[in-house]
Amino acid sequence: MRELFILGIDPGYGRMGFGCIHVAGKEMQAVDFGVMTTTPGDAPEDRLLHLAHDLNEILKHVKPDLVAVEKLFFANNSTTAIRVAEARGVVLLLAAQAGVPVVEVGPAQVKKAITGAGDAGKAAMQKMVAKLLNLPRAPKPDDAADALAIAITASTMRW
């Protein structure tokens, strides 16, 4: 029976969601989830350093076998896209330093894996994440629920 810990990351600059699941065969359960936040107005390098520190602590705590991170998709705001890409770079760097393999998943791929529909809304996603992980209610905040969905998606992939 395949048993592993998968850390899902919903990349963000002000708020970065994380969700770790334990997978044993076809059974999944949430281990830990939440958000890492940075303070608006702080220098960009300080915000990235803060994310790196928090993520490093999470990596030490959950000791994942795999990190799954969402691919970026931004149509309009290039400034936001750049900042999120920088935060995503922190995730990739720390995973590499920890020797943990990384898989990347797209937003539509996550929606399809969780709900069966690539255009599913937030409410449907959160409801299914709670159901798949046997949680009494949808995880909060949204960034944490998204990160758990990313981890669940990675559990269905060949990597």
CNS distance restraints for C-alpha pairs under 8 A (distance, minus, plus):
assign (resid   1 and name CA) (resid  24 and name CA) 6.66 0.50 0.50
assign (resid   1 and name CA) (resid  25 and name CA) 5.45 0.50 0.50
assign (resid   2 and name CA) (resid  23 and name CA) 7.59 0.50 0.50
assign (resid   2 and name CA) (resid  24 and name CA) 5.80 0.50 0.50
assign (resid   2 and name CA) (resid  25 and name CA) 5.46 0.50 0.50
assign (resid   3 and name CA) (resid  22 and name CA) 7.35 0.50 0.50
assign (resid   3 and name CA) (resid  23 and name CA) 5.42 0.50 0.50
assign (resid   3 and name CA) (resid  24 and name CA) 4.31 0.50 0.50
assign (resid   3 and name CA) (resid  25 and name CA) 6.46 0.50 0.50
assign (resid   4 and name CA) (resid  22 and name CA) 5.82 0.50 0.50
assign (resid   4 and name CA) (resid  23 and name CA) 5.32 0.50 0.50
assign (resid   4 and name CA) (resid  24 and name CA) 6.71 0.50 0.50
assign (resid   4 and name CA) (resid  64 and name CA) 7.42 0.50 0.50
assign (resid   4 and name CA) (resid  65 and name CA) 5.94 0.50 0.50
assign (resid   4 and name CA) (resid  66 and name CA) 7.99 0.50 0.50
assign (resid   5 and name CA) (resid  20 and name CA) 6.72 0.50 0.50
assign (resid   5 and name CA) (resid  21 and name CA) 5.68 0.50 0.50
assign (resid   5 and name CA) (resid  22 and name CA) 4.58 0.50 0.50
assign (resid   5 and name CA) (resid  23 and name CA) 6.25 0.50 0.50
assign (resid   5 and name CA) (resid  62 and name CA) 7.59 0.50 0.50
assign (resid   5 and name CA) (resid  63 and name CA) 7.39 0.50 0.50
assign (resid   5 and name CA) (resid  64 and name CA) 4.79 0.50 0.50
assign (resid   5 and name CA) (resid  65 and name CA) 5.32 0.50 0.50
assign (resid   5 and name CA) (resid  66 and name CA) 6.75 0.50 0.50
assign (resid   6 and name CA) (resid  20 and name CA) 5.50 0.50 0.50
assign (resid   6 and name CA) (resid  21 and name CA) 5.40 0.50 0.50
assign (resid   6 and name CA) (resid  22 and name CA) 6.55 0.50 0.50
assign (resid   6 and name CA) (resid  23 and name CA) 7.70 0.50 0.50
assign (resid   6 and name CA) (resid  64 and name CA) 5.36 0.50 0.50
assign (resid   6 and name CA) (resid  65 and name CA) 5.97 0.50 0.50
assign (resid   6 and name CA) (resid  66 and name CA) 4.93 0.50 0.50
assign (resid   6 and name CA) (resid  67 and name CA) 5.84 0.50 0.50
assign (resid   6 and name CA) (resid  68 and name CA) 7.07 0.50 0.50
assign (resid   6 and name CA) (resid 151 and name CA) 5.73 0.50 0.50
assign (resid   6 and name CA) (resid 154 and name CA) 7.63 0.50 0.50
assign (resid   6 and name CA) (resid 155 and name CA) 7.42 0.50 0.50
assign (resid   7 and name CA) (resid  18 and name CA) 6.90 0.50 0.50
assign (resid   7 and name CA) (resid  19 and name CA) 5.68 0.50 0.50
assign (resid   7 and name CA) (resid  20 and name CA) 4.24 0.50 0.50
assign (resid   7 and name CA) (resid  21 and name CA) 6.58 0.50 0.50
assign (resid   7 and name CA) (resid  62 and name CA) 7.97 0.50 0.50
assign (resid   7 and name CA) (resid  64 and name CA) 5.87 0.50 0.50
assign (resid   7 and name CA) (resid  65 and name CA) 7.98 0.50 0.50
assign (resid   7 and name CA) (resid  66 and name CA) 6.29 0.50 0.50
assign (resid   7 and name CA) (resid  67 and name CA) 4.78 0.50 0.50
assign (resid   7 and name CA) (resid  68 and name CA) 6.09 0.50 0.50
assign (resid   7 and name CA) (resid 147 and name CA) 7.98 0.50 0.50
assign (resid   7 and name CA) (resid 148 and name CA) 7.93 0.50 0.50
assign (resid   7 and name CA) (resid 151 and name CA) 5.86 0.50 0.50
assign (resid   8 and name CA) (resid  18 and name CA) 5.61 0.50 0.50
assign (resid   8 and name CA) (resid  19 and name CA) 5.08 0.50 0.50
assign (resid   8 and name CA) (resid  20 and name CA) 6.05 0.50 0.50
assign (resid   8 and name CA) (resid  67 and name CA) 5.90 0.50 0.50
assign (resid   8 and name CA) (resid  68 and name CA) 4.69 0.50 0.50
assign (resid   8 and name CA) (resid  69 and name CA) 5.87 0.50 0.50
assign (resid   8 and name CA) (resid 147 and name CA) 4.73 0.50 0.50
assign (resid   8 and name CA) (resid 148 and name CA) 5.77 0.50 0.50
assign (resid   8 and name CA) (resid 149 and name CA) 7.49 0.50 0.50
assign (resid   8 and name CA) (resid 150 and name CA) 5.17 0.50 0.50
assign (resid   8 and name CA) (resid 151 and name CA) 4.20 0.50 0.50
assign (resid   8 and name CA) (resid 152 and name CA) 7.93 0.50 0.50
assign (resid   9 and name CA) (resid  16 and name CA) 7.14 0.50 0.50
assign (resid   9 and name CA) (resid  17 and name CA) 5.72 0.50 0.50
assign (resid   9 and name CA) (resid  18 and name CA) 4.69 0.50 0.50
assign (resid   9 and name CA) (resid  19 and name CA) 6.65 0.50 0.50
assign (resid   9 and name CA) (resid  67 and name CA) 7.40 0.50 0.50
assign (resid   9 and name CA) (resid  68 and name CA) 6.13 0.50 0.50
assign (resid   9 and name CA) (resid  69 and name CA) 4.76 0.50 0.50
assign (resid   9 and name CA) (resid  70 and name CA) 6.60 0.50 0.50
assign (resid   9 and name CA) (resid 147 and name CA) 4.85 0.50 0.50
assign (resid   9 and name CA) (resid 148 and name CA) 7.87 0.50 0.50
assign (resid   9 and name CA) (resid 150 and name CA) 6.89 0.50 0.50
assign (resid   9 and name CA) (resid 151 and name CA) 7.64 0.50 0.50
assign (resid  10 and name CA) (resid  16 and name CA) 5.76 0.50 0.50
assign (resid  10 and name CA) (resid  17 and name CA) 4.77 0.50 0.50
assign (resid  10 and name CA) (resid  18 and name CA) 6.30 0.50 0.50
assign (resid  10 and name CA) (resid  69 and name CA) 6.29 0.50 0.50
assign (resid  10 and name CA) (resid  70 and name CA) 5.81 0.50 0.50
assign (resid  10 and name CA) (resid 143 and name CA) 6.28 0.50 0.50
assign (resid  10 and name CA) (resid 144 and name CA) 7.50 0.50 0.50
assign (resid  10 and name CA) (resid 146 and name CA) 6.20 0.50 0.50
assign (resid  10 and name CA) (resid 147 and name CA) 4.85 0.50 0.50
assign (resid  10 and name CA) (resid 150 and name CA) 7.41 0.50 0.50
assign (resid  11 and name CA) (resid  15 and name CA) 7.74 0.50 0.50
assign (resid  11 and name CA) (resid  16 and name CA) 5.03 0.50 0.50
assign (resid  11 and name CA) (resid  17 and name CA) 6.58 0.50 0.50
assign (resid  11 and name CA) (resid  69 and name CA) 7.07 0.50 0.50
assign (resid  11 and name CA) (resid  70 and name CA) 6.73 0.50 0.50
assign (resid  11 and name CA) (resid  84 and name CA) 6.42 0.50 0.50
assign (resid  11 and name CA) (resid  87 and name CA) 6.62 0.50 0.50
assign (resid  11 and name CA) (resid  88 and name CA) 5.62 0.50 0.50
assign (resid  12 and name CA) (resid  16 and name CA) 4.37 0.50 0.50
assign (resid  12 and name CA) (resid  17 and name CA) 7.40 0.50 0.50
assign (resid  12 and name CA) (resid  83 and name CA) 7.87 0.50 0.50
assign (resid  12 and name CA) (resid  84 and name CA) 5.03 0.50 0.50
assign (resid  12 and name CA) (resid  87 and name CA) 6.27 0.50 0.50
assign (resid  12 and name CA) (resid  88 and name CA) 7.32 0.50 0.50
assign (resid  13 and name CA) (resid  37 and name CA) 7.72 0.50 0.50
assign (resid  13 and name CA) (resid  38 and name CA) 7.10 0.50 0.50
assign (resid  13 and name CA) (resid  47 and name CA) 7.65 0.50 0.50
assign (resid  13 and name CA) (resid  48 and name CA) 7.67 0.50 0.50
assign (resid  13 and name CA) (resid  83 and name CA) 5.97 0.50 0.50
assign (resid  13 and name CA) (resid  84 and name CA) 5.12 0.50 0.50
assign (resid  13 and name CA) (resid  86 and name CA) 7.90 0.50 0.50
assign (resid  13 and name CA) (resid  87 and name CA) 5.65 0.50 0.50
assign (resid  14 and name CA) (resid  37 and name CA) 5.40 0.50 0.50
assign (resid  14 and name CA) (resid  38 and name CA) 4.98 0.50 0.50
assign (resid  14 and name CA) (resid  39 and name CA) 6.90 0.50 0.50
assign (resid  14 and name CA) (resid  40 and name CA) 7.10 0.50 0.50
assign (resid  15 and name CA) (resid  35 and name CA) 6.19 0.50 0.50
assign (resid  15 and name CA) (resid  36 and name CA) 5.66 0.50 0.50
assign (resid  15 and name CA) (resid  37 and name CA) 4.53 0.50 0.50
assign (resid  15 and name CA) (resid  38 and name CA) 6.66 0.50 0.50
assign (resid  15 and name CA) (resid 143 and name CA) 7.45 0.50 0.50
assign (resid  16 and name CA) (resid  35 and name CA) 5.39 0.50 0.50
assign (resid  16 and name CA) (resid  36 and name CA) 5.09 0.50 0.50
assign (resid  16 and name CA) (resid  37 and name CA) 6.41 0.50 0.50
assign (resid  16 and name CA) (resid 143 and name CA) 6.68 0.50 0.50
assign (resid  17 and name CA) (resid  33 and name CA) 7.62 0.50 0.50
assign (resid  17 and name CA) (resid  34 and name CA) 5.91 0.50 0.50
assign (resid  17 and name CA) (resid  35 and name CA) 4.35 0.50 0.50
assign (resid  17 and name CA) (resid  36 and name CA) 6.38 0.50 0.50
assign (resid  17 and name CA) (resid 143 and name CA) 4.40 0.50 0.50
assign (resid  17 and name CA) (resid 144 and name CA) 4.51 0.50 0.50
assign (resid  17 and name CA) (resid 145 and name CA) 7.74 0.50 0.50
assign (resid  17 and name CA) (resid 146 and name CA) 7.08 0.50 0.50
assign (resid  17 and name CA) (resid 147 and name CA) 5.47 0.50 0.50
assign (resid  18 and name CA) (resid  33 and name CA) 5.41 0.50 0.50
assign (resid  18 and name CA) (resid  34 and name CA) 5.58 0.50 0.50
assign (resid  18 and name CA) (resid  35 and name CA) 5.90 0.50 0.50
assign (resid  18 and name CA) (resid  36 and name CA) 7.65 0.50 0.50
assign (resid  18 and name CA) (resid 143 and name CA) 7.39 0.50 0.50
assign (resid  18 and name CA) (resid 144 and name CA) 5.43 0.50 0.50
assign (resid  18 and name CA) (resid 147 and name CA) 4.97 0.50 0.50
assign (resid  18 and name CA) (resid 148 and name CA) 6.99 0.50 0.50
assign (resid  19 and name CA) (resid  30 and name CA) 7.41 0.50 0.50
assign (resid  19 and name CA) (resid  31 and name CA) 7.65 0.50 0.50
assign (resid  19 and name CA) (resid  32 and name CA) 5.81 0.50 0.50
assign (resid  19 and name CA) (resid  33 and name CA) 4.07 0.50 0.50
assign (resid  19 and name CA) (resid  34 and name CA) 6.56 0.50 0.50
assign (resid  19 and name CA) (resid 144 and name CA) 5.93 0.50 0.50
assign (resid  19 and name CA) (resid 145 and name CA) 7.41 0.50 0.50
assign (resid  19 and name CA) (resid 147 and name CA) 4.94 0.50 0.50
assign (resid  19 and name CA) (resid 148 and name CA) 4.51 0.50 0.50
assign (resid  19 and name CA) (resid 151 and name CA) 6.88 0.50 0.50
assign (resid  20 and name CA) (resid  30 and name CA) 6.09 0.50 0.50
assign (resid  20 and name CA) (resid  31 and name CA) 5.37 0.50 0.50
assign (resid  20 and name CA) (resid  32 and name CA) 5.25 0.50 0.50
assign (resid  20 and name CA) (resid  33 and name CA) 6.14 0.50 0.50
assign (resid  20 and name CA) (resid  62 and name CA) 7.25 0.50 0.50
assign (resid  20 and name CA) (resid  64 and name CA) 7.73 0.50 0.50
assign (resid  20 and name CA) (resid 148 and name CA) 6.58 0.50 0.50
assign (resid  20 and name CA) (resid 151 and name CA) 6.83 0.50 0.50
assign (resid  21 and name CA) (resid  28 and name CA) 6.52 0.50 0.50
assign (resid  21 and name CA) (resid  29 and name CA) 5.48 0.50 0.50
assign (resid  21 and name CA) (resid  30 and name CA) 4.45 0.50 0.50
assign (resid  21 and name CA) (resid  31 and name CA) 5.19 0.50 0.50
assign (resid  21 and name CA) (resid  32 and name CA) 7.21 0.50 0.50
assign (resid  21 and name CA) (resid 148 and name CA) 7.15 0.50 0.50
assign (resid  21 and name CA) (resid 151 and name CA) 6.68 0.50 0.50
assign (resid  21 and name CA) (resid 152 and name CA) 7.44 0.50 0.50
assign (resid  22 and name CA) (resid  28 and name CA) 5.60 0.50 0.50
assign (resid  22 and name CA) (resid  29 and name CA) 5.39 0.50 0.50
assign (resid  22 and name CA) (resid  30 and name CA) 6.41 0.50 0.50
assign (resid  22 and name CA) (resid  31 and name CA) 6.37 0.50 0.50
assign (resid  23 and name CA) (resid  27 and name CA) 5.79 0.50 0.50
assign (resid  23 and name CA) (resid  28 and name CA) 4.58 0.50 0.50
assign (resid  23 and name CA) (resid  29 and name CA) 6.80 0.50 0.50
assign (resid  23 and name CA) (resid 155 and name CA) 7.43 0.50 0.50
assign (resid  24 and name CA) (resid  28 and name CA) 6.47 0.50 0.50
assign (resid  28 and name CA) (resid 132 and name CA) 7.26 0.50 0.50
assign (resid  28 and name CA) (resid 133 and name CA) 5.81 0.50 0.50
assign (resid  29 and name CA) (resid 133 and name CA) 4.93 0.50 0.50
assign (resid  29 and name CA) (resid 134 and name CA) 7.07 0.50 0.50
assign (resid  30 and name CA) (resid 133 and name CA) 6.09 0.50 0.50
assign (resid  30 and name CA) (resid 148 and name CA) 7.73 0.50 0.50
assign (resid  31 and name CA) (resid  62 and name CA) 7.97 0.50 0.50
assign (resid  32 and name CA) (resid  62 and name CA) 7.95 0.50 0.50
assign (resid  33 and name CA) (resid 144 and name CA) 5.74 0.50 0.50
assign (resid  33 and name CA) (resid 145 and name CA) 7.96 0.50 0.50
assign (resid  33 and name CA) (resid 147 and name CA) 7.86 0.50 0.50
assign (resid  33 and name CA) (resid 148 and name CA) 7.32 0.50 0.50
assign (resid  34 and name CA) (resid 140 and name CA) 7.50 0.50 0.50
assign (resid  34 and name CA) (resid 141 and name CA) 7.12 0.50 0.50
assign (resid  34 and name CA) (resid 143 and name CA) 7.52 0.50 0.50
assign (resid  34 and name CA) (resid 144 and name CA) 4.86 0.50 0.50
assign (resid  35 and name CA) (resid 141 and name CA) 7.58 0.50 0.50
assign (resid  35 and name CA) (resid 143 and name CA) 6.64 0.50 0.50
assign (resid  35 and name CA) (resid 144 and name CA) 5.98 0.50 0.50
assign (resid  36 and name CA) (resid  51 and name CA) 6.57 0.50 0.50
assign (resid  36 and name CA) (resid  54 and name CA) 6.66 0.50 0.50
assign (resid  36 and name CA) (resid  55 and name CA) 7.78 0.50 0.50
assign (resid  37 and name CA) (resid  51 and name CA) 7.24 0.50 0.50
assign (resid  38 and name CA) (resid  42 and name CA) 8.00 0.50 0.50
assign (resid  38 and name CA) (resid  47 and name CA) 5.49 0.50 0.50
assign (resid  38 and name CA) (resid  50 and name CA) 6.76 0.50 0.50
assign (resid  38 and name CA) (resid  51 and name CA) 7.07 0.50 0.50
assign (resid  39 and name CA) (resid  47 and name CA) 6.92 0.50 0.50
assign (resid  42 and name CA) (resid  46 and name CA) 6.38 0.50 0.50
assign (resid  42 and name CA) (resid  47 and name CA) 6.35 0.50 0.50
assign (resid  43 and name CA) (resid  47 and name CA) 6.35 0.50 0.50
assign (resid  44 and name CA) (resid  48 and name CA) 6.27 0.50 0.50
assign (resid  45 and name CA) (resid  49 and name CA) 6.06 0.50 0.50
assign (resid  46 and name CA) (resid  50 and name CA) 6.08 0.50 0.50
assign (resid  47 and name CA) (resid  51 and name CA) 6.33 0.50 0.50
assign (resid  48 and name CA) (resid  52 and name CA) 6.10 0.50 0.50
assign (resid  48 and name CA) (resid  86 and name CA) 7.69 0.50 0.50
assign (resid  48 and name CA) (resid  87 and name CA) 6.23 0.50 0.50
assign (resid  48 and name CA) (resid  90 and name CA) 7.19 0.50 0.50
assign (resid  49 and name CA) (resid  53 and name CA) 6.14 0.50 0.50
assign (resid  50 and name CA) (resid  54 and name CA) 6.26 0.50 0.50
assign (resid  51 and name CA) (resid  55 and name CA) 5.97 0.50 0.50
assign (resid  51 and name CA) (resid  87 and name CA) 7.46 0.50 0.50
assign (resid  51 and name CA) (resid  90 and name CA) 7.65 0.50 0.50
assign (resid  52 and name CA) (resid  56 and name CA) 5.91 0.50 0.50
assign (resid  52 and name CA) (resid  90 and name CA) 6.15 0.50 0.50
assign (resid  52 and name CA) (resid  91 and name CA) 7.48 0.50 0.50
assign (resid  52 and name CA) (resid  94 and name CA) 7.41 0.50 0.50
assign (resid  53 and name CA) (resid  57 and name CA) 6.37 0.50 0.50
assign (resid  54 and name CA) (resid  58 and name CA) 6.39 0.50 0.50
assign (resid  55 and name CA) (resid  59 and name CA) 6.12 0.50 0.50
assign (resid  55 and name CA) (resid  91 and name CA) 7.47 0.50 0.50
assign (resid  55 and name CA) (resid  94 and name CA) 7.81 0.50 0.50
assign (resid  56 and name CA) (resid  60 and name CA) 6.24 0.50 0.50
assign (resid  56 and name CA) (resid  94 and name CA) 6.87 0.50 0.50
assign (resid  57 and name CA) (resid  61 and name CA) 6.11 0.50 0.50
assign (resid  58 and name CA) (resid  62 and name CA) 6.04 0.50 0.50
assign (resid  58 and name CA) (resid  63 and name CA) 7.90 0.50 0.50
assign (resid  59 and name CA) (resid  63 and name CA) 5.33 0.50 0.50
assign (resid  59 and name CA) (resid  64 and name CA) 6.69 0.50 0.50
assign (resid  59 and name CA) (resid  98 and name CA) 7.88 0.50 0.50
assign (resid  64 and name CA) (resid 100 and name CA) 7.15 0.50 0.50
assign (resid  65 and name CA) (resid 100 and name CA) 6.12 0.50 0.50
assign (resid  65 and name CA) (resid 101 and name CA) 7.28 0.50 0.50
assign (resid  66 and name CA) (resid 100 and name CA) 5.69 0.50 0.50
assign (resid  66 and name CA) (resid 101 and name CA) 5.27 0.50 0.50
assign (resid  66 and name CA) (resid 102 and name CA) 5.93 0.50 0.50
assign (resid  66 and name CA) (resid 103 and name CA) 7.55 0.50 0.50
assign (resid  67 and name CA) (resid  95 and name CA) 6.99 0.50 0.50
assign (resid  67 and name CA) (resid 100 and name CA) 6.68 0.50 0.50
assign (resid  67 and name CA) (resid 101 and name CA) 6.27 0.50 0.50
assign (resid  67 and name CA) (resid 102 and name CA) 4.78 0.50 0.50
assign (resid  67 and name CA) (resid 103 and name CA) 6.43 0.50 0.50
assign (resid  67 and name CA) (resid 151 and name CA) 7.78 0.50 0.50
assign (resid  68 and name CA) (resid 102 and name CA) 5.65 0.50 0.50
assign (resid  68 and name CA) (resid 103 and name CA) 4.86 0.50 0.50
assign (resid  68 and name CA) (resid 104 and name CA) 5.74 0.50 0.50
assign (resid  68 and name CA) (resid 105 and name CA) 7.12 0.50 0.50
assign (resid  68 and name CA) (resid 150 and name CA) 6.35 0.50 0.50
assign (resid  68 and name CA) (resid 151 and name CA) 5.86 0.50 0.50
assign (resid  68 and name CA) (resid 154 and name CA) 6.16 0.50 0.50
assign (resid  69 and name CA) (resid 102 and name CA) 7.26 0.50 0.50
assign (resid  69 and name CA) (resid 103 and name CA) 6.41 0.50 0.50
assign (resid  69 and name CA) (resid 104 and name CA) 5.04 0.50 0.50
assign (resid  69 and name CA) (resid 105 and name CA) 6.37 0.50 0.50
assign (resid  69 and name CA) (resid 150 and name CA) 6.88 0.50 0.50
assign (resid  70 and name CA) (resid 104 and name CA) 5.59 0.50 0.50
assign (resid  70 and name CA) (resid 105 and name CA) 4.96 0.50 0.50
assign (resid  70 and name CA) (resid 106 and name CA) 5.70 0.50 0.50
assign (resid  70 and name CA) (resid 107 and name CA) 6.77 0.50 0.50
assign (resid  70 and name CA) (resid 150 and name CA) 6.75 0.50 0.50
assign (resid  71 and name CA) (resid 104 and name CA) 5.84 0.50 0.50
assign (resid  71 and name CA) (resid 105 and name CA) 5.65 0.50 0.50
assign (resid  71 and name CA) (resid 106 and name CA) 5.05 0.50 0.50
assign (resid  71 and name CA) (resid 107 and name CA) 7.16 0.50 0.50
assign (resid  72 and name CA) (resid  81 and name CA) 7.64 0.50 0.50
assign (resid  72 and name CA) (resid  84 and name CA) 7.98 0.50 0.50
assign (resid  72 and name CA) (resid  85 and name CA) 7.32 0.50 0.50
assign (resid  72 and name CA) (resid 106 and name CA) 7.50 0.50 0.50
assign (resid  73 and name CA) (resid  81 and name CA) 8.00 0.50 0.50
assign (resid  73 and name CA) (resid 107 and name CA) 7.87 0.50 0.50
assign (resid  74 and name CA) (resid  78 and name CA) 7.41 0.50 0.50
assign (resid  74 and name CA) (resid  81 and name CA) 6.14 0.50 0.50
assign (resid  77 and name CA) (resid  81 and name CA) 6.31 0.50 0.50
assign (resid  78 and name CA) (resid  82 and name CA) 6.10 0.50 0.50
assign (resid  79 and name CA) (resid  83 and name CA) 6.45 0.50 0.50
assign (resid  80 and name CA) (resid  84 and name CA) 6.11 0.50 0.50
assign (resid  81 and name CA) (resid  85 and name CA) 5.96 0.50 0.50
assign (resid  82 and name CA) (resid  86 and name CA) 6.22 0.50 0.50
assign (resid  83 and name CA) (resid  87 and name CA) 6.35 0.50 0.50
assign (resid  84 and name CA) (resid  88 and name CA) 6.03 0.50 0.50
assign (resid  85 and name CA) (resid  89 and name CA) 6.13 0.50 0.50
assign (resid  86 and name CA) (resid  90 and name CA) 6.62 0.50 0.50
assign (resid  87 and name CA) (resid  91 and name CA) 6.71 0.50 0.50
assign (resid  88 and name CA) (resid  92 and name CA) 6.40 0.50 0.50
assign (resid  89 and name CA) (resid  93 and name CA) 6.04 0.50 0.50
assign (resid  90 and name CA) (resid  94 and name CA) 6.11 0.50 0.50
assign (resid  91 and name CA) (resid  95 and name CA) 6.10 0.50 0.50
assign (resid  92 and name CA) (resid  96 and name CA) 6.15 0.50 0.50
assign (resid  92 and name CA) (resid 102 and name CA) 7.39 0.50 0.50
assign (resid  93 and name CA) (resid  97 and name CA) 6.14 0.50 0.50
assign (resid  94 and name CA) (resid  98 and name CA) 6.08 0.50 0.50
assign (resid  95 and name CA) (resid  99 and name CA) 6.17 0.50 0.50
assign (resid  95 and name CA) (resid 100 and name CA) 5.18 0.50 0.50
assign (resid  95 and name CA) (resid 101 and name CA) 6.93 0.50 0.50
assign (resid  95 and name CA) (resid 102 and name CA) 7.05 0.50 0.50
assign (resid  96 and name CA) (resid 100 and name CA) 5.93 0.50 0.50
assign (resid  96 and name CA) (resid 101 and name CA) 7.07 0.50 0.50
assign (resid 103 and name CA) (resid 154 and name CA) 7.17 0.50 0.50
assign (resid 103 and name CA) (resid 159 and name CA) 7.31 0.50 0.50
assign (resid 105 and name CA) (resid 109 and name CA) 6.36 0.50 0.50
assign (resid 105 and name CA) (resid 110 and name CA) 6.77 0.50 0.50
assign (resid 105 and name CA) (resid 150 and name CA) 7.15 0.50 0.50
assign (resid 105 and name CA) (resid 153 and name CA) 7.75 0.50 0.50
assign (resid 105 and name CA) (resid 154 and name CA) 7.51 0.50 0.50
assign (resid 106 and name CA) (resid 110 and name CA) 6.35 0.50 0.50
assign (resid 107 and name CA) (resid 111 and name CA) 6.34 0.50 0.50
assign (resid 108 and name CA) (resid 112 and name CA) 6.06 0.50 0.50
assign (resid 108 and name CA) (resid 118 and name CA) 4.66 0.50 0.50
assign (resid 108 and name CA) (resid 119 and name CA) 6.63 0.50 0.50
assign (resid 109 and name CA) (resid 113 and name CA) 6.10 0.50 0.50
assign (resid 109 and name CA) (resid 118 and name CA) 6.52 0.50 0.50
assign (resid 109 and name CA) (resid 153 and name CA) 7.76 0.50 0.50
assign (resid 110 and name CA) (resid 114 and name CA) 6.11 0.50 0.50
assign (resid 110 and name CA) (resid 118 and name CA) 7.60 0.50 0.50
assign (resid 110 and name CA) (resid 149 and name CA) 6.57 0.50 0.50
assign (resid 110 and name CA) (resid 150 and name CA) 6.05 0.50 0.50
assign (resid 110 and name CA) (resid 153 and name CA) 5.70 0.50 0.50
assign (resid 111 and name CA) (resid 115 and name CA) 5.81 0.50 0.50
assign (resid 111 and name CA) (resid 116 and name CA) 6.89 0.50 0.50
assign (resid 111 and name CA) (resid 117 and name CA) 6.04 0.50 0.50
assign (resid 111 and name CA) (resid 118 and name CA) 4.93 0.50 0.50
assign (resid 111 and name CA) (resid 119 and name CA) 6.62 0.50 0.50
assign (resid 111 and name CA) (resid 120 and name CA) 5.85 0.50 0.50
assign (resid 111 and name CA) (resid 125 and name CA) 6.83 0.50 0.50
assign (resid 112 and name CA) (resid 116 and name CA) 4.29 0.50 0.50
assign (resid 112 and name CA) (resid 117 and name CA) 4.47 0.50 0.50
assign (resid 112 and name CA) (resid 118 and name CA) 4.34 0.50 0.50
assign (resid 112 and name CA) (resid 119 and name CA) 7.59 0.50 0.50
assign (resid 112 and name CA) (resid 120 and name CA) 7.64 0.50 0.50
assign (resid 113 and name CA) (resid 117 and name CA) 7.77 0.50 0.50
assign (resid 113 and name CA) (resid 153 and name CA) 5.73 0.50 0.50
assign (resid 113 and name CA) (resid 156 and name CA) 7.81 0.50 0.50
assign (resid 114 and name CA) (resid 125 and name CA) 6.59 0.50 0.50
assign (resid 114 and name CA) (resid 128 and name CA) 6.44 0.50 0.50
assign (resid 114 and name CA) (resid 129 and name CA) 7.05 0.50 0.50
assign (resid 114 and name CA) (resid 149 and name CA) 6.76 0.50 0.50
assign (resid 114 and name CA) (resid 152 and name CA) 7.59 0.50 0.50
assign (resid 114 and name CA) (resid 153 and name CA) 6.92 0.50 0.50
assign (resid 115 and name CA) (resid 120 and name CA) 6.82 0.50 0.50
assign (resid 115 and name CA) (resid 124 and name CA) 7.11 0.50 0.50
assign (resid 115 and name CA) (resid 125 and name CA) 6.43 0.50 0.50
assign (resid 115 and name CA) (resid 128 and name CA) 6.56 0.50 0.50
assign (resid 120 and name CA) (resid 124 and name CA) 6.31 0.50 0.50
assign (resid 120 and name CA) (resid 125 and name CA) 6.67 0.50 0.50
assign (resid 121 and name CA) (resid 125 and name CA) 6.29 0.50 0.50
assign (resid 122 and name CA) (resid 126 and name CA) 6.10 0.50 0.50
assign (resid 123 and name CA) (resid 127 and name CA) 6.11 0.50 0.50
assign (resid 124 and name CA) (resid 128 and name CA) 6.25 0.50 0.50
assign (resid 125 and name CA) (resid 129 and name CA) 6.17 0.50 0.50
assign (resid 125 and name CA) (resid 149 and name CA) 7.70 0.50 0.50
assign (resid 126 and name CA) (resid 130 and name CA) 6.23 0.50 0.50
assign (resid 126 and name CA) (resid 138 and name CA) 5.27 0.50 0.50
assign (resid 126 and name CA) (resid 139 and name CA) 7.00 0.50 0.50
assign (resid 126 and name CA) (resid 142 and name CA) 7.92 0.50 0.50
assign (resid 126 and name CA) (resid 145 and name CA) 6.17 0.50 0.50
assign (resid 126 and name CA) (resid 146 and name CA) 7.75 0.50 0.50
assign (resid 127 and name CA) (resid 131 and name CA) 6.27 0.50 0.50
assign (resid 127 and name CA) (resid 137 and name CA) 7.57 0.50 0.50
assign (resid 127 and name CA) (resid 138 and name CA) 5.75 0.50 0.50
assign (resid 128 and name CA) (resid 132 and name CA) 5.93 0.50 0.50
assign (resid 129 and name CA) (resid 133 and name CA) 6.11 0.50 0.50
assign (resid 129 and name CA) (resid 138 and name CA) 6.93 0.50 0.50
assign (resid 129 and name CA) (resid 139 and name CA) 7.91 0.50 0.50
assign (resid 129 and name CA) (resid 145 and name CA) 7.03 0.50 0.50
assign (resid 129 and name CA) (resid 148 and name CA) 7.12 0.50 0.50
assign (resid 129 and name CA) (resid 149 and name CA) 6.11 0.50 0.50
assign (resid 130 and name CA) (resid 134 and name CA) 5.78 0.50 0.50
assign (resid 130 and name CA) (resid 135 and name CA) 4.74 0.50 0.50
assign (resid 130 and name CA) (resid 136 and name CA) 6.84 0.50 0.50
assign (resid 130 and name CA) (resid 137 and name CA) 5.81 0.50 0.50
assign (resid 130 and name CA) (resid 138 and name CA) 4.96 0.50 0.50
assign (resid 130 and name CA) (resid 139 and name CA) 6.80 0.50 0.50
assign (resid 131 and name CA) (resid 135 and name CA) 6.35 0.50 0.50
assign (resid 135 and name CA) (resid 139 and name CA) 7.84 0.50 0.50
assign (resid 138 and name CA) (resid 145 and name CA) 7.21 0.50 0.50
assign (resid 139 and name CA) (resid 144 and name CA) 6.60 0.50 0.50
assign (resid 139 and name CA) (resid 145 and name CA) 5.13 0.50 0.50
assign (resid 140 and name CA) (resid 144 and name CA) 6.12 0.50 0.50
assign (resid 140 and name CA) (resid 145 and name CA) 6.22 0.50 0.50
assign (resid 141 and name CA) (resid 145 and name CA) 6.62 0.50 0.50
assign (resid 142 and name CA) (resid 146 and name CA) 6.11 0.50 0.50
assign (resid 143 and name CA) (resid 147 and name CA) 6.20 0.50 0.50
assign (resid 144 and name CA) (resid 148 and name CA) 6.27 0.50 0.50
assign (resid 145 and name CA) (resid 149 and name CA) 6.24 0.50 0.50
assign (resid 146 and name CA) (resid 150 and name CA) 6.22 0.50 0.50
assign (resid 147 and name CA) (resid 151 and name CA) 6.32 0.50 0.50
assign (resid 148 and name CA) (resid 152 and name CA) 6.16 0.50 0.50
assign (resid 149 and name CA) (resid 153 and name CA) 6.11 0.50 0.50
assign (resid 150 and name CA) (resid 154 and name CA) 6.29 0.50 0.50
assign (resid 151 and name CA) (resid 155 and name CA) 6.40 0.50 0.50
assign (resid 152 and name CA) (resid 156 and name CA) 6.88 0.50 0.50
assign (resid 153 and name CA) (resid 157 and name CA) 6.88 0.50 0.50
